Amino acid sequence: MNSRENQLKAFDRLLTIMDELREQCPWDKKQTLQSLRHLTIEETYELGDAILDNDLEEVKKELGDLLLHIVFYAKIGSETQDFDIADVANGICEKLINRHPHIYGDVDVANAEDVKKNWEAIKLKEGKKSVLEGVPNSLPALVKANRIQEKVAGVGFDWEKPEQVFEKLQEELAELKEEIKKNDADKIESEFGDVLFSMVNYARFLDVNPENALERTNKKFMGRFQYLEVKAKELGKHLGDMTLSEMNVYWEEAKQQQLQN
């Protein structure tokens, strides 16, 4: 691993390259906060994929891409004299010190849950009007549901036992079933949302990240289906011409291969 001195040199090198690109490269010169936004989101998802795949070499590369974006935004901010990379770094340093009084102050904590509760209480003292202010509107719904539940749990608004959450989930499923019988599309959608929200809540009590769990299943399903496509091609058939029973044979083969791997 690199020494602190080499780490600082590497960061200084990146800042210098960013200055040069902003001055000399036609593409870099024309970028704005707004034009970079969708690219940053894309890079974040690519990092997420690499983490799920446990591809540490790819994680390193994607972290570099994200670091470039942070430096790029800070460079743009410095040109308008609104903020620079030092302001960004010092801002997060102050926030970390302020929100970790058990490290930098005289507050005692028993465990990680105490830390989370303190964190939310401190944020309210900092002037936030709502615990939920820190949940971005643009988050995907599944991720947002998880963050909402984490936030309110941080101030004590939570179930006491996993069994209670599971009972709530069963209650929501029963309500969904009733609305399906009535065939009211709007109420079915509403109750389906309640079921999903309860599932996310139950996942939290099981210490399961629902986004990661669902993405694992997505990848698993895609792998099996692509195996099915390959087998159909080997037989000289189109999937649309195969019966479900024929397809299921290769689906089960794919499942067995995944279990062995």
Secondary structure, DSSP 8 states (H G I E B T S, - for coil): ---HHHHHHHHHHHHHHHHHHHHH-HHHHH--HHHHHHHHHHHHHHHHHHHHTT-HHHHHHHHHHHHHHHHHHHHHHHHTTS--HHHHHHHHHHHHHHT-HHHHSS---SSHHHHHHHHHHHHHHTT-S-GGGGS-TTS-HHHHHHHHHHHHHTTT-S-SSHHHHHHHHHHHHHHHHHHHHHT-HHHHHHHHHHHHHHHHHHHHHTT--HHHHHHHHHHHHHHHHHHHHHHHHHTT--GGGS-HHHHHHHHHHHHHHHHH-
